[in-house]
Amino acid sequence: MKKFRSYFILILVAAVMSSCSGLNKMKKNSNLIKYEVTPKVLEAHAGMVTVTIKGTFPESYFDKKTTVTATPVLTYAGGEVAFDKVQVLQGEKVQANNKVISYTGGDFTYTSTIPYNEKMKVSELMLRAKASRGAKSLDFDPVKLADGVIATSTLVAKEDKAVIMPDKFERIIPEVQTADINYLINQSDILSKELKAEDIALLKEYIKNVSTDANRQFKTTEVSSYASPDGSMKINEPLSKKRGIAAEKFIKKEFAKIDAAKSSDFFNEKTTPEDWDGFKSEVEKSTIKDKDLILRVLSMYSDPDVREKEIKNMASAFETLKTDILPKLRRSKMMVNVDKIGRSDEQILAQMKSDPKVLSVDEMLYAATLTKDINEQLKFYQALAEINPKCIQAKNNAGCTLLALGKTDEAIAAFEAAKALENNDIVKNNLGFSSIVKGDFAKAEEYFNSMTAATPESKFGLGTIAITKGEYDKAVNYFGTEPSCNLALAQILKGDVSKAKTTLESLKPCKFGRPSYLKAIVGARLDDKNYMLNNLREAIGFKADWKAYAKTDLEFAKYFNDDTFKSVVQ
């Protein structure tokens, strides 16, 4: 019995030794495992970090009774995030349902994704493996697989393109006052009753008022005289001229004491011997029985004599024309053209600051365009909104200024107030960009897609959103050909680095240094060290924060040990 117990102990010890030996051997030779990581340097896209790992085991490595569990982990200062476990791998004699790696060798391929956070910008991808054989297990030494994370996709500019609703202010507003003088058939004398007509009286009063109004200026006066088309050209041509002379004499008398009328080109006189256009217009407005037939004659014949003959052949119709239509065509039309001059810029601005209530809505909206001070613009729009609570422009434009001032929540409140008055495309656009600024890209996309028609602004917004979703081709299509930092960024991310360089070269440097920094990335990707360094210096010159950012930006990893690069970012 004692001998049997001794044999059992020896067998157990041998099994344990064999188990430990197999695990230890795998750990010792773990350097023989080949790993291929894609991408070689981890990158963030659409807010995620994705990695693909291919592992290859050599012949005679994988113990037949061993199971291996491996976990990729992204480690960084202050924390780490584990990817999903690699599917469990097992030797040939393990009774389980895992990926089998034979004793003659084998491989596995694994892909997984984790959310990106800013701390991952300086990180390492480590593989932690644990082997198990029976009741025994052994942790392998961690293996570094890659560095991470290139976060260029996060450089998307949350730029707003809020749209100001324009004013309709016009300083010079054209005015026209008209009056007609009618004549008897084949006559050019002005009857006294014509001069007592209401339109003549109004014209005289208008001329008098303008002559004493400092805010109105006479421009020209036009006198157009006509003959009806029911006579011969031989009679109508001189007749229309005589009517023009009579009408011009009358109107010049009204301007006798007005300096503006002394200009040689103030009065313009025109005559029309046969007023077929006027005839057609009056017939179209009439209820004459044969109206359609008369209009058909006008369309069929262009010769005036033929027209007159055909119309006169319609005896009953012509009798009506003689009484209802033709007398209206024997006339002289007088048009006095005047410019109404509004307040000057200085007057509007001063009035807006003292008592805006006397200004029109468009003058108050225009006042905001006369100052570059955003706070003053906001004050003007708020004053207009208080005076006229139903003014959508005031609320929308106040929202635009608040957004420019970085007061996003207040801007949204202003846009919502505008939306309550009218939910139009401009308001939707502005709410969309407010959501972009707050980082709510899903809501922004809803606003842009709800617009009745796409605009350059909404397309820019959708392009910005497409970058955040990793849809770089779509982003480029949305941006079109209009150069912008976000277009260049999308081009970089989709691999069109040369196109990105062209786009960036067409942009002016800005105080935030973003175009310059993107140029530095382009230089690094094109292996153009001087271009990279020059633009990195420029970016840091605009905004010192780029120095610390570039120091750990893996876009410049190959220059980390370069003395010139180090001197720029230190």
C-alpha positions as CSV (number, residue, x, y, z in Angstrom):
1,M,0.0,0.0,0.0
2,K,2.8,2.4,0.9
3,K,4.6,1.5,-2.3
4,F,1.5,2.3,-4.4
5,R,1.0,5.6,-2.6
6,S,4.7,6.5,-3.4
7,Y,4.1,5.7,-7.1
8,F,1.0,7.9,-7.1
9,I,3.0,10.8,-5.6
10,L,5.8,10.4,-8.1
11,I,3.3,10.4,-11.0
12,L,1.6,13.5,-9.6
13,V,4.9,15.3,-9.2
14,A,5.9,14.3,-12.7
15,A,2.6,15.7,-14.1
16,V,3.0,18.9,-12.2
17,M,6.6,19.2,-13.4
18,S,5.6,18.5,-16.9
19,S,2.8,21.1,-16.7
20,C,5.1,23.7,-15.3
21,S,7.8,22.8,-17.8
22,G,5.4,23.3,-20.8
23,L,4.2,26.7,-19.5
24,N,7.7,27.9,-18.7
25,K,8.9,26.9,-22.1
26,M,6.2,28.8,-23.8
27,K,6.9,31.9,-21.7
28,K,10.6,31.6,-22.3
29,N,10.1,31.3,-26.0
30,S,7.4,33.9,-26.3
31,N,9.8,36.1,-28.2
32,L,9.4,33.7,-31.1
33,I,5.8,34.8,-31.6
34,K,5.6,37.3,-34.5
35,Y,3.0,40.1,-34.2
36,E,1.9,42.3,-37.1
37,V,-0.1,45.4,-36.0
38,T,-2.3,47.5,-38.3
39,P,-1.9,50.4,-38.2
40,K,1.7,50.4,-37.0
41,V,1.0,53.6,-35.0
42,L,-2.5,53.7,-33.7
43,E,-4.9,56.4,-34.9
44,A,-8.1,57.9,-33.8
45,H,-11.0,58.1,-36.3
46,A,-14.6,58.9,-35.5
47,G,-13.7,59.1,-31.9
48,M,-12.5,55.5,-31.8
49,V,-9.2,53.6,-31.8
50,T,-9.2,50.5,-33.9
51,V,-6.4,47.9,-34.0
52,T,-5.9,44.7,-36.0
53,I,-3.4,42.2,-34.7
54,K,-2.1,39.2,-36.5
55,G,-0.1,36.7,-34.4
56,T,2.0,33.9,-35.9
57,F,3.3,31.0,-33.7
58,P,6.3,29.0,-34.8
59,E,6.5,25.2,-35.1
60,S,7.0,23.3,-31.9
61,Y,5.9,26.3,-29.8
62,F,2.3,25.8,-28.8
63,D,2.0,23.2,-26.1
64,K,-0.8,20.7,-27.1
65,K,-2.5,20.8,-23.7
66,T,-2.3,24.6,-23.1
67,T,-4.8,27.4,-23.4
68,V,-3.7,31.0,-24.0
69,T,-5.7,34.1,-23.3
70,A,-4.3,37.4,-24.6
71,T,-5.6,41.0,-24.0
72,P,-4.4,44.1,-25.8
73,V,-4.3,47.1,-23.4
74,L,-3.7,50.7,-24.3
75,T,-1.7,52.2,-21.4
76,Y,-1.1,55.9,-20.8
77,A,-0.3,58.2,-17.9
78,G,-2.9,57.8,-15.2
79,G,-4.8,54.9,-16.7
80,E,-5.3,52.2,-19.3
81,V,-8.1,50.8,-21.4
82,A,-8.3,47.1,-22.4
83,F,-9.6,46.0,-25.8
84,D,-11.8,42.9,-26.0
85,K,-9.9,39.8,-25.2
86,V,-8.3,38.0,-28.1
87,Q,-10.3,34.8,-28.7
88,V,-8.9,32.1,-26.5
89,L,-6.3,30.0,-28.2
90,Q,-5.7,26.3,-27.4
91,G,-3.4,23.4,-28.1
92,E,-4.5,20.4,-30.1
93,K,-5.4,18.2,-27.1
94,V,-7.4,20.8,-25.2
95,Q,-11.1,19.7,-25.1
96,A,-12.7,23.1,-25.7
97,N,-14.1,25.1,-28.6
98,N,-11.4,27.7,-29.0
99,K,-9.1,28.7,-31.9
100,V,-6.7,25.8,-32.2
101,I,-3.0,26.4,-32.7
102,S,-1.3,23.2,-33.7
103,Y,2.1,22.0,-32.6
104,T,3.3,22.6,-36.1
105,G,2.5,26.3,-35.8
106,G,-0.5,28.6,-36.6
107,D,-1.8,32.1,-36.5
108,F,-4.7,34.2,-35.4
109,T,-6.1,37.6,-36.6
110,Y,-7.9,39.9,-34.2
111,T,-9.6,43.3,-34.6
112,S,-11.2,45.4,-31.9
113,T,-12.0,49.1,-31.1
114,I,-12.1,51.3,-28.0
115,P,-13.3,54.9,-27.5
116,Y,-10.6,57.5,-27.8
117,N,-9.8,60.0,-25.0
118,E,-7.2,62.8,-25.0
119,K,-4.8,61.0,-22.6
120,M,-4.3,58.2,-25.2
121,K,-2.4,60.7,-27.4
122,V,0.8,59.5,-25.6
123,S,0.2,55.7,-25.1
124,E,1.5,52.2,-25.7
125,L,-0.4,49.2,-26.9
126,M,0.6,46.3,-24.7
127,L,-0.3,42.6,-25.1
128,R,-0.9,40.7,-21.9
129,A,-1.0,37.0,-22.2
130,K,-1.8,34.2,-19.7
131,A,-1.2,30.5,-20.4
132,S,-3.1,27.7,-18.6
133,R,-2.4,24.0,-18.5
134,G,-4.6,22.0,-16.2
135,A,-4.8,23.7,-12.9
136,K,-1.7,25.7,-13.5
137,S,-1.4,29.1,-15.1
138,L,1.4,31.5,-15.9
139,D,1.4,35.2,-16.9
140,F,3.7,36.0,-19.8
141,D,5.8,39.1,-19.8
142,P,3.8,42.0,-21.4
143,V,4.7,42.7,-25.1
144,K,4.7,46.2,-26.5
145,L,3.0,46.1,-29.9
146,A,2.6,49.7,-31.0
147,D,2.7,53.3,-30.0
148,G,-0.4,55.5,-30.0
149,V,-2.3,57.6,-30.8
150,I,-2.2,59.8,-33.8
151,A,-5.2,62.1,-33.1
152,T,-5.1,64.4,-36.2
153,S,-8.8,63.7,-36.8
154,T,-9.6,65.5,-33.5
155,L,-8.2,68.7,-35.0
156,V,-11.6,69.3,-36.8
157,A,-12.5,73.0,-36.2
158,K,-15.9,73.5,-34.6
159,E,-16.3,76.5,-36.7
160,D,-19.6,78.2,-36.9
161,K,-21.0,79.7,-40.0
162,A,-24.1,81.4,-38.5
163,V,-26.0,83.5,-41.0
164,I,-27.0,87.0,-40.2
165,M,-30.4,88.0,-41.6
166,P,-29.7,91.1,-43.7
167,D,-31.5,94.5,-43.5
168,K,-33.3,96.0,-46.5
169,F,-32.1,99.5,-45.8
170,E,-31.8,101.7,-48.8
171,R,-30.5,105.2,-48.3
172,I,-31.8,106.4,-51.7
173,I,-35.3,105.3,-52.5
174,P,-36.6,106.1,-56.0
175,E,-40.1,107.7,-56.1
176,V,-42.3,108.4,-59.1
177,Q,-45.3,110.6,-59.4
178,T,-47.4,110.4,-62.6
179,A,-50.3,112.2,-64.2
180,D,-52.0,111.9,-67.6
181,I,-53.3,114.6,-69.9
182,N,-56.0,113.3,-72.3
183,Y,-56.9,114.9,-75.7
184,L,-59.8,114.9,-78.0
185,I,-59.5,113.0,-81.3
186,N,-57.0,114.6,-83.7
187,Q,-56.5,117.5,-81.1
188,S,-53.4,118.6,-79.2
189,D,-54.8,121.5,-77.2
190,I,-55.0,120.9,-73.5
191,L,-58.6,121.3,-72.2
192,S,-59.1,123.3,-69.0
193,K,-61.0,120.3,-67.4
194,E,-57.9,118.2,-67.9
195,L,-55.8,120.6,-65.7
196,K,-58.4,120.2,-63.0
197,A,-58.2,116.4,-62.9
198,E,-57.2,114.8,-59.6
199,D,-53.9,113.3,-60.9
200,I,-52.8,116.7,-62.2
201,A,-53.6,118.3,-58.8
202,L,-51.7,115.6,-57.0
203,L,-48.7,116.0,-59.3
204,K,-48.6,119.8,-58.7
205,E,-48.8,119.2,-55.0
206,Y,-46.0,116.6,-55.1
207,I,-43.7,118.9,-57.0
208,K,-44.3,121.7,-54.5
209,N,-43.6,119.4,-51.5
210,V,-40.4,118.0,-53.0
211,S,-39.1,121.4,-53.8
212,T,-39.1,122.2,-50.0
213,D,-38.0,118.8,-48.7
214,A,-34.3,118.6,-48.0
215,N,-34.5,114.8,-48.0
216,R,-35.8,114.6,-51.6
217,Q,-34.1,115.4,-54.8
218,F,-35.6,115.8,-58.3
219,K,-33.9,113.6,-60.8
220,T,-35.7,113.8,-64.2
221,T,-39.1,114.3,-65.7
222,E,-40.3,112.2,-68.6
223,V,-43.1,113.3,-71.0
224,S,-44.4,110.5,-73.3
225,S,-47.1,111.5,-75.8
226,Y,-49.2,109.2,-77.9
227,A,-51.8,109.0,-80.7
228,S,-54.4,106.3,-80.8
229,P,-53.8,103.8,-83.7
230,D,-57.1,104.5,-85.5
231,G,-55.7,107.1,-87.8
232,S,-53.1,107.2,-90.5
233,M,-49.4,107.5,-89.7
234,K,-49.3,110.8,-91.7
235,I,-51.8,112.3,-89.3
236,N,-50.7,110.6,-86.0
237,E,-47.0,111.3,-86.2
238,P,-47.2,115.2,-86.2
239,L,-50.2,114.9,-83.8
240,S,-48.3,113.0,-81.2
241,K,-45.4,115.5,-81.4
242,K,-47.8,118.5,-80.9
243,R,-49.2,116.8,-77.9
244,G,-45.7,116.3,-76.6
245,I,-45.0,120.0,-77.0
246,A,-48.2,121.0,-75.2
247,A,-47.6,118.7,-72.3
248,E,-43.9,119.7,-72.0
249,K,-44.9,123.3,-71.9
250,F,-47.3,122.6,-69.1
251,I,-44.9,120.7,-67.0
252,K,-42.0,123.1,-67.5
253,K,-44.2,125.8,-66.2
254,E,-44.6,123.9,-62.9
255,F,-40.8,123.6,-62.6
256,A,-40.1,127.2,-63.5
257,K,-38.7,128.1,-60.1
258,I,-36.9,124.9,-59.4
259,D,-33.1,124.8,-59.9
260,A,-32.9,121.1,-60.6
261,A,-35.1,121.5,-63.7
262,K,-32.5,123.9,-65.3
263,S,-30.3,121.0,-66.2
264,S,-30.2,120.3,-69.9
265,D,-31.1,116.7,-69.4
266,F,-33.8,117.1,-66.8
267,F,-36.7,116.9,-69.3
268,N,-37.0,113.9,-71.6
269,E,-39.6,113.9,-74.3
270,K,-40.8,110.9,-76.3
271,T,-43.6,110.4,-78.8
272,T,-45.5,107.3,-80.1
273,P,-47.5,108.0,-83.3
274,E,-49.6,104.7,-82.9
275,D,-49.9,103.3,-79.5
276,W,-50.5,99.6,-80.3
277,D,-48.9,98.5,-77.0
278,G,-51.3,100.7,-75.0
279,F,-54.2,99.5,-77.2
280,K,-53.4,95.8,-76.5
281,S,-53.0,96.5,-72.7
282,E,-56.4,98.3,-72.5
283,V,-58.2,95.6,-74.5
284,E,-56.7,92.9,-72.2
285,K,-58.1,94.7,-69.2
286,S,-61.5,95.3,-70.8
287,T,-64.7,93.2,-70.9
288,I,-65.3,93.9,-74.6
289,K,-67.4,91.1,-76.3
290,D,-64.9,90.5,-79.1
291,K,-61.9,90.9,-76.9
292,D,-60.2,87.5,-77.9
293,L,-60.8,88.2,-81.6
294,I,-59.2,91.6,-81.4
295,L,-56.2,90.2,-79.6
296,R,-55.9,87.5,-82.2
297,V,-55.8,90.1,-84.9
298,L,-53.0,91.9,-83.1
299,S,-51.0,88.6,-82.8
300,M,-51.6,87.7,-86.5
301,Y,-50.7,91.0,-88.2
302,S,-47.7,93.2,-87.5
303,D,-48.5,95.8,-90.2
304,P,-50.4,98.7,-88.5
305,D,-52.5,99.5,-91.6
306,V,-53.7,95.8,-91.8
307,R,-54.4,95.7,-88.1
308,E,-56.5,98.9,-88.3
309,K,-58.4,97.6,-91.3
310,E,-59.2,94.2,-89.8
311,I,-60.3,95.7,-86.5
312,K,-62.6,98.3,-88.3
313,N,-64.2,95.4,-90.2
314,M,-65.5,94.2,-86.8
315,A,-68.2,96.9,-86.9
316,S,-69.8,96.3,-83.5
317,A,-66.6,95.8,-81.7
318,F,-65.0,98.9,-83.2
319,E,-67.9,101.1,-82.0
320,T,-67.1,99.9,-78.4
321,L,-63.4,100.6,-79.0
322,K,-64.1,104.1,-80.1
323,T,-65.9,104.9,-76.9
324,D,-64.1,102.7,-74.3
325,I,-60.6,102.2,-75.4
326,L,-59.2,104.6,-78.0
327,P,-59.9,107.8,-76.0
328,K,-57.6,106.5,-73.3
329,L,-54.7,106.3,-75.8
330,R,-54.9,110.0,-76.9
331,R,-52.7,111.2,-74.1
332,S,-49.5,112.6,-72.7
333,K,-48.0,110.8,-69.6
334,M,-45.9,112.8,-67.3
335,M,-43.5,111.0,-64.8
336,V,-41.6,113.0,-62.2
337,N,-38.6,111.0,-60.9
338,V,-37.4,111.8,-57.4
339,D,-34.8,110.3,-55.0
340,K,-35.7,110.1,-51.4
341,I,-32.5,110.5,-49.4
342,G,-32.4,108.7,-46.0
343,R,-30.3,109.3,-42.9
344,S,-26.5,109.2,-43.3
345,D,-24.5,106.5,-41.5
346,E,-23.4,109.0,-38.9
347,Q,-27.0,110.0,-38.3
348,I,-28.3,106.4,-38.0
349,L,-25.5,105.4,-35.6
350,A,-26.0,108.5,-33.4
351,Q,-29.8,108.0,-33.4
352,M,-29.3,104.3,-32.5
353,K,-27.3,105.2,-29.5
354,S,-29.6,108.0,-28.3
355,D,-33.2,107.1,-29.2
356,P,-33.6,104.1,-31.6
357,K,-37.4,104.2,-31.5
358,V,-37.5,106.9,-34.2
359,L,-35.6,104.6,-36.6
360,S,-37.2,102.1,-38.9
361,V,-36.6,98.3,-38.4
362,D,-34.2,98.3,-41.4
363,E,-32.4,101.3,-40.1
364,M,-31.8,99.7,-36.7
365,L,-30.6,96.4,-38.4
366,Y,-28.4,98.5,-40.7
367,A,-26.9,100.3,-37.6
368,A,-25.4,97.0,-36.4
369,T,-23.4,96.8,-39.7
370,L,-21.8,100.2,-38.9
371,T,-19.8,99.0,-36.0
372,K,-17.2,96.3,-35.7
373,D,-17.7,96.0,-31.9
374,I,-19.6,92.7,-31.5
375,N,-20.8,93.8,-28.0
376,E,-22.3,96.9,-29.5
377,Q,-23.9,95.0,-32.3
378,L,-25.5,92.7,-29.7
379,K,-26.8,95.8,-27.9
380,F,-28.4,97.2,-31.0
381,Y,-30.1,93.9,-31.9
382,Q,-31.4,93.5,-28.3
383,A,-32.7,97.1,-28.4
384,L,-34.6,96.3,-31.7
385,A,-36.0,93.1,-30.2
386,E,-37.3,95.1,-27.2
387,I,-38.9,97.7,-29.4
388,N,-40.2,95.1,-31.9
389,P,-40.7,91.7,-30.2
390,K,-41.9,90.2,-33.5
391,C,-38.7,91.0,-35.4
392,I,-37.1,87.7,-36.3
393,Q,-34.0,89.4,-37.6
394,A,-33.3,91.0,-34.2
395,K,-33.5,87.7,-32.4
396,N,-31.6,85.7,-35.0
397,N,-28.8,88.3,-35.4
398,A,-28.5,88.6,-31.6
399,G,-27.9,84.9,-31.6
400,C,-25.2,85.2,-34.2
401,T,-23.3,87.8,-32.1
402,L,-23.8,85.7,-28.9
403,L,-22.3,82.7,-30.7
404,A,-19.3,84.8,-31.8
405,L,-18.9,85.9,-28.2
406,G,-18.7,82.3,-27.1
407,K,-22.0,82.5,-25.2
408,T,-23.4,79.4,-26.9
409,D,-26.3,78.7,-24.5
410,E,-27.5,82.3,-24.8
411,A,-27.2,82.1,-28.5
412,I,-29.3,79.0,-28.7
413,A,-32.0,80.7,-26.6
414,A,-32.0,83.6,-29.0
415,F,-32.2,81.3,-32.0
416,E,-35.1,79.3,-30.4
417,A,-36.9,82.7,-29.9
418,A,-36.4,83.4,-33.6
419,K,-37.6,79.9,-34.4
420,A,-40.8,80.5,-32.5
421,L,-41.5,83.4,-34.9
422,E,-40.6,81.5,-38.0
423,N,-38.8,78.2,-38.3
424,N,-36.9,79.0,-41.5
425,D,-33.7,77.6,-43.0
426,I,-31.5,80.4,-41.6
427,V,-32.6,79.7,-38.1
428,K,-32.2,75.9,-38.6
429,N,-28.7,76.5,-40.0
430,N,-27.8,78.6,-37.0
431,L,-29.1,76.1,-34.5
432,G,-27.1,73.5,-36.3
433,F,-23.8,75.4,-35.9
434,S,-24.7,76.1,-32.2
435,S,-25.0,72.3,-31.7
436,I,-21.6,71.8,-33.5
437,V,-20.0,74.3,-31.1
438,K,-21.4,72.4,-28.2
439,G,-20.2,69.1,-29.7
440,D,-23.7,67.7,-30.3
441,F,-23.0,66.6,-33.8
442,A,-26.1,64.3,-34.0
443,K,-28.4,67.2,-33.2
444,A,-26.6,69.5,-35.6
445,E,-27.0,66.9,-38.4
446,E,-30.7,66.8,-37.7
447,Y,-31.0,70.6,-38.1
448,F,-29.0,70.7,-41.3
449,N,-30.9,67.8,-42.9
450,S,-34.3,69.4,-42.0
451,M,-33.6,72.5,-44.1
452,T,-35.7,72.8,-47.3
453,A,-32.6,73.4,-49.4
454,A,-28.9,72.9,-48.8
455,T,-26.7,76.0,-48.6
456,P,-22.9,76.4,-48.7
457,E,-23.1,76.9,-44.9
458,S,-25.2,73.8,-44.2
459,K,-22.9,71.8,-46.5
460,F,-19.9,73.0,-44.5
461,G,-21.6,71.9,-41.3
462,L,-22.4,68.5,-42.7
463,G,-18.8,68.2,-43.9
464,T,-17.6,69.0,-40.4
465,I,-19.9,66.3,-39.0
466,A,-18.7,63.8,-41.6
467,I,-15.1,64.2,-40.4
468,T,-16.2,63.4,-36.8
469,K,-17.8,60.2,-38.2
470,G,-14.7,59.2,-40.1
471,E,-16.4,59.7,-43.4
472,Y,-13.6,61.6,-45.1
473,D,-14.7,61.2,-48.8
474,K,-18.2,62.4,-47.9
475,A,-16.7,65.4,-46.0
476,V,-14.6,66.4,-49.0
477,N,-17.7,66.3,-51.2
478,Y,-19.7,68.4,-48.8
479,F,-16.9,71.0,-48.6
480,G,-16.6,71.3,-52.3
481,T,-13.9,73.6,-53.7
482,E,-14.1,76.4,-51.1
483,P,-10.8,76.2,-49.2
484,S,-11.0,75.7,-45.4
485,C,-9.0,74.1,-42.6
486,N,-11.6,71.4,-42.3
487,L,-11.4,70.6,-46.1
488,A,-7.7,70.3,-45.8
489,L,-8.0,68.1,-42.7
490,A,-10.4,65.8,-44.5
491,Q,-8.0,65.6,-47.4
492,I,-5.1,64.7,-45.1
493,L,-7.2,62.0,-43.3
494,K,-8.2,60.4,-46.6
495,G,-4.6,60.4,-47.8
496,D,-4.7,63.3,-50.4
497,V,-1.9,65.1,-48.7
498,S,-0.8,67.1,-51.8
499,K,-4.3,68.3,-52.3
500,A,-4.4,69.3,-48.6
501,K,-1.2,71.3,-49.1
502,T,-2.8,73.2,-52.1
503,T,-5.9,73.9,-50.0
504,L,-3.9,75.2,-47.1
505,E,-1.7,77.4,-49.3
506,S,-4.8,79.2,-50.5
507,L,-5.8,80.1,-46.9
508,K,-4.6,83.1,-45.0
509,P,-2.8,82.5,-41.6
510,C,-5.1,83.0,-38.7
511,K,-4.5,84.0,-35.0
512,F,-5.3,80.4,-33.9
513,G,-2.5,79.0,-36.0
514,R,-4.6,76.0,-37.2
515,P,-3.8,76.4,-40.9
516,S,-0.1,76.6,-40.1
517,Y,-0.2,73.5,-37.8
518,L,-1.9,71.5,-40.5
519,K,0.7,72.6,-43.0
520,A,3.4,71.3,-40.5
521,I,1.6,67.9,-40.5
522,V,1.5,68.0,-44.3
523,G,5.2,68.7,-44.3
524,A,5.9,65.7,-42.0
525,R,3.8,63.4,-44.1
526,L,5.5,64.5,-47.3
527,D,9.0,64.2,-45.6
528,D,9.6,67.9,-46.2
529,K,11.4,68.8,-43.0
530,N,11.9,72.5,-43.8
531,Y,8.3,73.0,-44.7
532,M,7.3,71.2,-41.5
533,L,9.5,73.3,-39.3
534,N,8.7,76.6,-40.9
535,N,5.0,76.1,-40.5
536,L,5.3,74.6,-37.0
537,R,7.2,77.8,-36.0
538,E,4.5,79.9,-37.5
539,A,1.7,78.0,-35.7
540,I,3.5,78.4,-32.4
541,G,4.0,82.0,-33.1
542,F,0.2,82.5,-33.4
543,K,-0.7,80.3,-30.5
544,A,1.9,79.0,-28.0
545,D,-0.3,76.0,-27.1
546,W,0.8,74.2,-30.3
547,K,4.3,73.8,-28.8
548,A,3.2,71.4,-26.2
549,Y,0.8,69.7,-28.5
550,A,3.4,69.1,-31.2
551,K,5.9,67.7,-28.7
552,T,3.8,64.6,-28.3
553,D,2.1,64.5,-31.6
554,L,3.0,61.3,-33.3
555,E,2.7,62.9,-36.7
556,F,6.2,64.2,-35.9
557,A,7.5,61.0,-34.3
558,K,10.4,60.7,-36.7
559,Y,11.6,64.1,-35.7
560,F,11.4,63.6,-31.9
561,N,15.1,63.2,-31.7
562,D,15.9,65.9,-34.2
563,D,17.7,68.8,-32.5
564,T,16.0,71.5,-34.6
565,F,12.6,70.0,-33.9
566,K,13.4,69.8,-30.2
567,S,14.5,73.5,-30.2
568,V,11.2,74.5,-31.7
569,V,8.9,72.7,-29.3
570,Q,11.0,73.1,-26.1
